[in-house]
Amino acid sequence: MTSQPRTRVLTGITTTGTPHLGNYVGAIRPTVQASRNAHNDGFYFLADYHALIKCDEPARIQRSTLEIAASWIASGLDTEKVTFYRQSDIPEIPELTWLLTCVTGKGLLNRAHAYKASVDKNHEAGKDTDADVTAGLFMYPVLMGADILMFKAHKVPVGRDQIQHIEMARDMASSFNHLYGEHFVLPEAVIEESVALLPGLDGRKMSKSYDNTIALFAPAATMRKQIAAIVTDSKAPGEPKATEGSALFQIYQAFASAEETATLAQAYADGIGWGDAKQVLFERIDREVAPMREQYQSLINNPAQLDKILLAGAEKARQLATPFMRELRHAVGLRALASDATASEHKDSKVALPSFKQYREKDGQFYFKFVDAQAQVLLQSLAFSSPNEAGQTIARLQNEKGAALTELATVFEPMTPEKHRLVCENLDLL
């Protein structure tokens, strides 16, 4: 009996500000919960390279890195059981970014939401299309793709506004795999609908960019003051209030149980005053956050301890990243010259391995083929409606070999018994 394969889950937080409730319910709390699942293999990182795109204040980036690391640990992340690291401690990530850059179409990056938003803003202001647009902003999706693909993440928890970046990472992986063989896993976005976009003080998405956040580990008095600043309508106490569109209610729902949420919804219908509703929200949040504040402050006061934890996490991450990068360098031709100067029978065994080639045809459908060391097609798939379906089938063949080949016979072109035998023999070489 084989053990169930572990699902690799990866999440990062950009280090540009103090962690807020949106970070907590959207990224920190879910990843802490996921890290306790024995079937998950968690990769959690501080996205400080990404921070350079948005922030040119070195002290702020350094402080934010400290605060986010402390927040994750204080919230219950066991760094011994996951891979917890600072992005900039992994030199293989920018190297992989360049490899992905070379297989990513500019047209794909033109469609990135952040870039398009900057272009639209410039057009509205009558400025040049790319005014104040850095290459870093334009290339942001490729760096994110490298973060994900480096560690072969299966699941990437993101807000709904980040789904596009996961789709782009899949496109990059597919392009690379098509050119150089099956090296990357195609990731999937995971969205927890109830907390995908937590509203801030003004009703817009809670974000450092909008300056509408509620700090996660602020002193209780400060948090109470911030909650008091949540924008509400002008309805007086006694007047029924709508829960739909209420930022206050949505924030409460992200912390409360179903029963607690129903109770507050009834209080809205009964005309609870906004001041009382804000007090209910403060008490509910503080009940969850208060027990974690002491450890958070202890970590903030001991940055050397956090440095030690992060460097240990980076060493663990690089045990995977370094050999994988060596494999990718070899795949694209960045090899020792002597390896190509020898006779063909003595070439590196990597060159002689069979591989999968995944691609999209003009009919819009997705296919893959399995080829031997001489690039002869051994197995041809039928059409899949999505690259994810094709990728999952490839993954089963890689993991289960001949057993999967038999079970999945209906998704391939017909094979003779001899061809079936050859495919099984080549699958065993992977």
C-alpha positions as CSV (number, residue, x, y, z in Angstrom):
1,M,0.0,0.0,0.0
2,T,1.5,3.3,-1.1
3,S,1.3,6.4,1.1
4,Q,-0.8,9.3,-0.1
5,P,1.5,11.9,-1.8
6,R,1.8,15.2,0.1
7,T,0.3,18.3,-1.4
8,R,2.8,21.2,-1.7
9,V,1.2,24.5,-0.6
10,L,3.0,27.8,-1.1
11,T,2.1,31.3,0.0
12,G,4.1,34.6,0.3
13,I,3.4,38.0,1.8
14,T,5.0,41.1,0.4
15,T,7.1,43.0,2.9
16,T,5.9,46.6,2.4
17,G,4.0,47.3,5.6
18,T,2.7,46.2,9.0
19,P,0.6,43.0,8.9
20,H,-3.1,43.8,9.0
21,L,-6.3,41.8,9.5
22,G,-6.6,41.2,5.8
23,N,-3.2,39.5,5.7
24,Y,-4.2,37.5,8.8
25,V,-7.5,36.1,7.5
26,G,-6.4,35.9,3.9
27,A,-2.9,34.4,4.2
28,I,-1.5,33.9,7.7
29,R,-4.4,32.1,9.5
30,P,-5.2,29.8,6.6
31,T,-1.6,28.8,6.0
32,V,-1.1,28.1,9.7
33,Q,-4.2,25.9,9.6
34,A,-3.0,24.2,6.4
35,S,0.5,23.6,7.9
36,R,-1.1,21.3,10.5
37,N,-2.5,19.0,7.9
38,A,-0.2,16.0,7.7
39,H,-0.9,15.7,3.9
40,N,0.4,19.2,3.2
41,D,4.0,20.3,2.6
42,G,4.0,24.0,3.4
43,F,6.3,26.6,1.9
44,Y,5.8,30.1,3.3
45,F,7.9,33.1,2.4
46,L,8.5,36.8,2.9
47,A,8.4,38.3,-0.5
48,D,11.0,41.0,-0.1
49,Y,12.1,41.0,-3.8
50,H,8.5,41.9,-4.6
51,A,8.6,44.7,-2.1
52,L,11.3,46.5,-4.2
53,I,8.7,47.0,-6.9
54,K,6.4,48.9,-4.7
55,C,8.6,50.5,-2.1
56,D,11.9,52.4,-2.2
57,E,12.2,52.8,1.6
58,P,14.9,50.3,2.8
59,A,14.1,50.7,6.5
60,R,10.4,50.1,5.8
61,I,11.1,46.9,3.9
62,Q,13.4,45.7,6.7
63,R,10.9,46.5,9.4
64,S,8.0,44.9,7.5
65,T,10.0,41.7,7.0
66,L,10.6,41.6,10.8
67,E,6.9,42.2,11.5
68,I,5.5,39.7,9.0
69,A,7.9,37.0,10.2
70,A,6.9,37.6,13.8
71,S,3.2,37.6,12.9
72,W,3.4,34.3,11.2
73,I,5.1,32.6,14.1
74,A,3.0,34.3,16.8
75,S,-0.1,33.1,14.9
76,G,1.0,29.5,15.4
77,L,3.3,28.6,12.4
78,D,5.7,25.8,13.5
79,T,8.8,26.6,11.5
80,E,10.2,23.1,12.2
81,K,7.4,21.5,10.3
82,V,7.3,23.8,7.2
83,T,9.8,25.6,5.0
84,F,9.7,29.2,6.1
85,Y,12.1,31.6,4.3
86,R,12.9,35.0,3.0
87,Q,12.7,35.2,-0.8
88,S,16.0,37.1,-1.1
89,D,17.9,34.3,0.7
90,I,17.2,32.0,-2.3
91,P,19.5,33.1,-5.2
92,E,18.0,30.5,-7.4
93,I,14.7,32.4,-7.6
94,P,16.1,35.4,-9.6
95,E,18.0,32.9,-11.8
96,L,14.8,31.0,-12.5
97,T,13.1,34.3,-13.2
98,W,15.4,34.9,-16.1
99,L,14.9,31.4,-17.6
100,L,11.1,32.0,-17.4
101,T,11.5,35.4,-18.9
102,C,13.0,33.8,-22.0
103,V,9.9,31.6,-22.6
104,T,7.2,34.2,-21.6
105,G,5.5,36.2,-24.3
106,K,5.4,40.0,-23.9
107,G,1.8,39.9,-24.9
108,L,1.0,37.8,-21.8
109,L,2.7,40.4,-19.5
110,N,0.8,43.2,-21.3
111,R,-2.4,41.7,-19.9
112,A,-1.3,41.7,-16.3
113,H,-3.7,43.6,-14.1
114,A,-1.1,45.7,-12.3
115,Y,0.5,46.8,-15.6
116,K,-2.8,47.5,-17.3
117,A,-4.0,49.6,-14.2
118,S,-0.8,51.7,-14.5
119,V,-1.3,52.2,-18.3
120,D,-5.0,53.1,-17.8
121,K,-4.1,55.6,-15.1
122,N,-1.5,57.2,-17.4
123,H,-4.0,57.5,-20.2
124,E,-6.6,59.1,-18.0
125,A,-3.9,61.6,-16.9
126,G,-2.9,62.3,-20.5
127,K,0.6,60.9,-19.9
128,D,2.8,58.6,-21.9
129,T,1.6,55.0,-21.8
130,D,4.5,53.7,-19.8
131,A,5.2,56.8,-17.6
132,D,6.6,55.7,-14.2
133,V,6.2,52.1,-15.1
134,T,9.4,50.2,-14.2
135,A,10.5,47.0,-15.8
136,G,10.1,45.5,-12.3
137,L,6.4,46.2,-12.3
138,F,6.1,44.8,-15.8
139,M,8.0,41.6,-14.9
140,Y,6.3,41.1,-11.6
141,P,4.3,38.1,-12.8
142,V,7.5,36.3,-13.9
143,L,9.1,36.7,-10.5
144,M,5.9,35.4,-8.9
145,G,6.0,32.5,-11.4
146,A,9.5,31.7,-10.3
147,D,8.5,31.7,-6.6
148,I,5.8,29.1,-7.3
149,L,7.5,26.9,-9.9
150,M,10.8,26.7,-8.1
151,F,9.3,24.5,-5.4
152,K,6.8,22.7,-7.6
153,A,3.8,24.0,-5.7
154,H,0.5,22.2,-6.3
155,K,-1.7,24.7,-4.5
156,V,-1.3,28.4,-4.1
157,P,-3.8,30.2,-1.8
158,V,-4.5,33.6,-3.2
159,G,-7.2,36.3,-3.2
160,R,-9.5,36.4,-6.2
161,D,-7.6,39.4,-7.6
162,Q,-4.4,37.2,-7.8
163,I,-5.8,34.3,-9.8
164,Q,-4.4,35.8,-13.0
165,H,-0.8,35.4,-11.6
166,I,-1.4,31.7,-11.1
167,E,-2.7,31.3,-14.6
168,M,0.3,33.1,-15.9
169,A,2.6,30.8,-13.9
170,R,0.9,27.8,-15.5
171,D,1.4,29.3,-18.9
172,M,5.1,29.8,-18.2
173,A,5.5,26.3,-16.9
174,S,3.7,24.9,-20.0
175,S,5.9,26.8,-22.4
176,F,9.0,25.7,-20.6
177,N,7.9,22.1,-20.4
178,H,6.9,22.1,-24.1
179,L,10.4,23.3,-25.1
180,Y,12.6,21.4,-22.6
181,G,10.7,18.5,-21.2
182,E,8.4,18.0,-18.2
183,H,10.2,19.8,-15.4
184,F,7.5,22.0,-13.8
185,V,4.3,21.2,-12.0
186,L,1.4,23.3,-13.1
187,P,0.0,25.0,-9.9
188,E,-3.6,25.6,-9.0
189,A,-5.0,28.7,-7.3
190,V,-7.0,28.1,-4.0
191,I,-9.4,30.7,-2.9
192,E,-11.3,30.7,0.4
193,E,-14.3,32.7,-0.8
194,S,-15.4,34.0,2.7
195,V,-12.0,35.8,3.2
196,A,-10.8,36.3,-0.4
197,L,-11.1,40.1,-0.2
198,L,-11.5,41.5,3.3
199,P,-12.8,45.1,3.3
200,G,-10.9,47.9,5.0
201,L,-12.0,50.9,6.9
202,D,-13.4,52.6,3.8
203,G,-15.1,49.5,2.3
204,R,-12.4,48.9,-0.4
205,K,-10.1,45.9,-0.2
206,M,-8.0,46.1,3.0
207,S,-4.7,47.1,1.6
208,K,-1.5,49.0,2.6
209,S,-1.9,50.8,-0.8
210,Y,-5.2,52.3,0.3
211,D,-4.1,53.1,3.9
212,N,-7.3,51.6,5.1
213,T,-6.0,48.7,7.3
214,I,-6.5,47.5,10.8
215,A,-3.1,46.5,12.2
216,L,-3.1,42.8,13.4
217,F,-1.0,43.2,16.5
218,A,-1.6,46.8,17.4
219,P,-2.2,47.5,21.1
220,A,-5.9,46.8,22.0
221,A,-6.6,50.6,22.4
222,T,-5.2,51.3,18.9
223,M,-7.2,48.5,17.4
224,R,-10.4,49.7,19.1
225,K,-9.7,53.2,17.6
226,Q,-9.1,51.8,14.1
227,I,-12.3,49.7,14.2
228,A,-14.2,52.8,15.3
229,A,-13.1,54.5,12.1
230,I,-14.8,51.9,9.9
231,V,-17.2,53.7,7.5
232,T,-20.9,53.0,8.0
233,D,-24.1,54.5,6.8
234,S,-26.1,57.2,8.6
235,K,-28.8,54.9,10.0
236,A,-29.6,55.6,13.7
237,P,-29.9,53.1,16.5
238,G,-33.2,51.3,16.2
239,E,-33.3,51.4,12.4
240,P,-32.8,48.1,10.7
241,K,-29.4,47.8,8.9
242,A,-28.4,45.7,5.9
243,T,-25.6,43.2,6.3
244,E,-24.9,43.2,2.6
245,G,-22.2,45.7,1.7
246,S,-21.4,46.3,5.3
247,A,-17.6,46.3,5.8
248,L,-18.1,45.9,9.5
249,F,-20.2,42.8,9.1
250,Q,-17.9,41.3,6.5
251,I,-14.9,41.7,8.8
252,Y,-16.8,40.2,11.7
253,Q,-17.9,37.2,9.6
254,A,-14.2,36.4,8.8
255,F,-13.6,35.9,12.5
256,A,-16.9,34.6,13.9
257,S,-18.6,31.2,13.9
258,A,-21.7,30.7,11.9
259,E,-23.8,31.0,15.1
260,E,-22.0,34.3,16.0
261,T,-22.5,35.7,12.5
262,A,-26.2,34.8,12.6
263,T,-26.6,36.6,16.0
264,L,-25.0,39.8,14.6
265,A,-27.1,39.6,11.5
266,Q,-30.2,39.5,13.7
267,A,-28.9,42.5,15.7
268,Y,-28.5,44.4,12.4
269,A,-32.2,43.6,11.6
270,D,-33.2,44.7,15.1
271,G,-31.4,48.1,14.6
272,I,-28.2,47.8,16.6
273,G,-26.3,51.1,16.9
274,W,-23.1,51.4,14.9
275,G,-21.1,52.1,18.1
276,D,-22.4,48.9,19.7
277,A,-21.7,46.9,16.5
278,K,-18.1,48.2,16.4
279,Q,-17.7,47.2,20.0
280,V,-18.9,43.7,19.2
281,L,-16.4,43.5,16.4
282,F,-13.6,44.7,18.5
283,E,-14.3,42.1,21.3
284,R,-14.5,39.3,18.8
285,I,-11.2,40.1,17.1
286,D,-9.4,40.8,20.3
287,R,-10.5,37.5,21.7
288,E,-8.6,35.7,18.9
289,V,-5.6,38.1,18.6
290,A,-4.9,39.1,22.2
291,P,-3.3,35.7,23.2
292,M,-0.8,36.0,20.4
293,R,0.4,39.6,21.1
294,E,2.9,38.7,23.8
295,Q,4.9,36.2,21.6
296,Y,4.7,38.7,18.7
297,Q,6.2,41.4,20.8
298,S,8.9,39.1,22.1
299,L,9.9,38.2,18.6
300,I,9.9,41.8,17.5
301,N,12.3,42.5,20.3
302,N,14.7,39.7,19.3
303,P,15.4,40.2,15.5
304,A,18.5,38.0,15.7
305,Q,16.3,35.0,16.6
306,L,14.1,35.7,13.6
307,D,17.2,35.9,11.4
308,K,18.3,32.5,12.6
309,I,14.9,31.0,11.9
310,L,14.8,32.5,8.4
311,L,18.3,31.4,7.5
312,A,17.6,27.9,8.6
313,G,14.5,27.9,6.5
314,A,16.5,29.2,3.5
315,E,19.0,26.4,3.9
316,K,16.1,23.9,3.9
317,A,14.6,25.5,0.8
318,R,17.9,25.5,-1.1
319,Q,18.3,21.8,-0.6
320,L,15.5,21.6,-3.2
321,A,16.2,24.7,-5.2
322,T,19.9,24.2,-5.9
323,P,19.7,20.7,-7.5
324,F,16.5,21.7,-9.3
325,M,18.2,24.8,-10.8
326,R,21.1,22.6,-11.8
327,E,18.6,20.4,-13.7
328,L,17.0,23.4,-15.4
329,R,20.3,24.9,-16.4
330,H,21.2,21.6,-18.0
331,A,17.8,21.4,-19.7
332,V,18.3,24.8,-21.5
333,G,21.9,24.1,-22.5
334,L,23.8,25.9,-19.7
335,R,26.1,22.9,-19.3
336,A,29.8,22.0,-18.8
337,L,31.3,22.0,-22.3
338,A,32.9,18.6,-21.8
339,S,29.5,17.0,-21.4
340,D,28.7,17.7,-25.1
341,A,32.2,16.9,-26.3
342,T,32.1,13.3,-25.5
343,A,30.7,10.5,-27.5
344,S,26.9,10.2,-27.6
345,E,26.8,7.0,-25.6
346,H,28.7,8.8,-22.7
347,K,26.4,11.9,-22.6
348,D,24.8,12.9,-19.4
349,S,21.9,10.5,-18.6
350,K,19.6,13.5,-18.3
351,V,19.8,13.9,-22.1
352,A,18.8,10.3,-22.6
353,L,15.6,10.4,-20.5
354,P,12.2,10.1,-22.0
355,S,9.9,13.1,-21.4
356,F,6.4,14.5,-21.6
357,K,5.6,17.4,-24.0
358,Q,2.4,19.4,-23.2
359,Y,0.9,21.8,-25.7
360,R,-2.1,23.5,-27.0
361,E,-3.5,23.1,-30.6
362,K,-5.3,25.5,-32.8
363,D,-8.6,24.0,-31.8
364,G,-8.1,25.5,-28.3
365,Q,-7.8,22.0,-26.7
366,F,-4.8,20.8,-24.7
367,Y,-2.7,17.7,-25.5
368,F,0.5,16.0,-24.4
369,K,2.7,13.3,-25.9
370,F,5.3,11.1,-24.3
371,V,8.5,10.7,-26.2
372,D,11.5,8.4,-25.8
373,A,15.2,9.5,-25.6
374,Q,15.3,9.8,-29.4
375,A,12.2,12.0,-29.4
376,Q,10.1,9.3,-30.9
377,V,6.4,9.6,-29.9
378,L,5.4,6.6,-27.7
379,L,2.1,7.9,-26.4
380,Q,-0.3,10.6,-27.7
381,S,-3.1,11.9,-25.6
382,L,-6.6,12.8,-26.8
383,A,-7.9,16.4,-26.2
384,F,-8.3,17.9,-22.7
385,S,-10.5,20.9,-22.1
386,S,-7.9,22.5,-19.7
387,P,-4.1,22.4,-19.2
388,N,-4.8,21.4,-15.6
389,E,-6.5,18.1,-16.7
390,A,-3.6,17.3,-19.0
391,G,-1.1,18.1,-16.2
392,Q,-2.9,15.9,-13.7
393,T,-2.9,13.0,-16.1
394,I,0.9,13.5,-16.7
395,A,1.4,13.5,-12.9
396,R,-0.4,10.2,-12.5
397,L,1.6,8.6,-15.2
398,Q,4.8,9.9,-13.6
399,N,3.8,8.7,-10.2
400,E,1.9,5.5,-10.9
401,K,3.6,4.3,-14.1
402,G,2.0,1.3,-15.8
403,A,-1.0,1.1,-13.4
404,A,-2.1,4.6,-14.5
405,L,-1.5,3.8,-18.1
406,T,-4.0,1.0,-17.9
407,E,-6.6,2.9,-15.9
408,L,-6.4,6.0,-18.2
409,A,-6.4,4.1,-21.5
410,T,-9.5,6.0,-22.8
411,V,-7.7,9.3,-22.9
412,F,-4.9,8.1,-25.3
413,E,-4.9,7.1,-28.9
414,P,-5.2,3.3,-29.2
415,M,-2.0,1.4,-28.6
416,T,-0.8,-2.0,-29.7
417,P,0.4,-4.4,-26.9
418,E,4.0,-3.8,-28.1
419,K,3.6,-0.1,-27.9
420,H,2.0,-0.4,-24.4
421,R,5.0,-2.4,-23.3
422,L,7.4,0.3,-24.6
423,V,5.5,3.1,-22.9
424,C,5.7,1.2,-19.6
425,E,9.4,0.6,-19.9
426,N,10.1,4.3,-20.6
427,L,7.8,5.4,-17.8
428,D,9.9,3.3,-15.4
429,L,13.0,5.3,-16.5
430,L,11.5,8.5,-15.0
